[in-house]
């Protein structure tokens, strides 16, 4: 059985910090500074007044004039959810979590440890508290739907189990919209496909599951086949996240830190993190720079070097440009290693050919530049007639190549 753990309104709870009583008021999460002007998570009180997540701000305020917008704090939400995952993993469960506020694990590995499925659910509920929704079903989608059907403000801490023999009937009643953000490929493509299914008269997963396989493949392609598999309860195994050591460095900044202060703070963090990586025999594959903004809220930026590194200089070159995207001055700056790899040097060569090594590295760098910005972005200046009186004949641009001239 797959166990689903949900923390409803995680982003809204994180943004409220100590003012959790405001969940009883009509409030909604404000949009990010660089995102579309749509509402985020919405409190139950605002939902009862007609406000929905993803609604335009103007429409939401027209429907509910007393609606209050809360500045989002995604950094704090991520930290809260990381602590939740650690508590779940402390029970022995191998957790899969692709988005904050939602986790899955296979109960088979811990049932004997906790005295059966009910014991597993009871242990999870006791460790997490009454604000979490816990459900078990044979598939992720069924467990998610079971947990999501519990009213947030009426059934705190409730746990339920869906028997295997009832799974097909339960899935058949679910709306097609539950597949949104659950399908492989670009989200926009999945939205278009679900809208096309709606126009064809498909409303539930049962309607989709009843269609012939060939017809779905011919009309909707691989994305449609993936949706049909989910409707039939066909899913892959749980993919637990690999264990890793949490590597994060924080630095308090002077008031209204911008410009050189920010770069100086990030330099200190890069030096600290690079030192920790070298001492543990690891190198950084994916990095996250975070900032606690003055006046509330947070900002984050994720980046990956071309290859795993422990060089503080490379980290600075990679992350410095991101500081220009800060929406307002920061009071605290953090740097986190999201993914690490072992420190592995390049394989030694029997015969040392510095020219060949340099040419190979230049070729790889050129390939990555072309992949990022196009074939015509990297050119070589070729000298043709240096003594010509016409400037345009003295040199010309040719495609860059690392082949020997």
Secondary structure, DSSP 8 states (H G I E B T S, - for coil): -EEEEEETTHHHHHHHTT-GGGGGSSEEE---TTS-SB--SB-HHHHHTT--TT-BHHHHHHH-TT-EEE---HHHHHHHHHHHHHHHHTTT--EEEEETTEEEEEGGGTHHHHTSHHHHHHHHHHHH-TTEEEEEESSHHHHHHHHHTS-TTT-TT-EEE--GGGHHHHHHTSBGGGGTT-SSS-HHHHHHHHHHHHHTT--BHHHHHTS-HHHHHHHHHHHHHHHHHHHTT-------------EEEEEEEEEEE-THHHHHHHHHHHHHHHHHHHHHTEEEEEEEEEEEETTS-EEEEEE--SS-B--HHHHHHHHGGGGGG-SS-EEEEEEEEEEEEE-------SS--HHHHHHHHHHHHHHHHHHHH-GGG-EEEEES-TT-SSHHHHEEEEE---S--
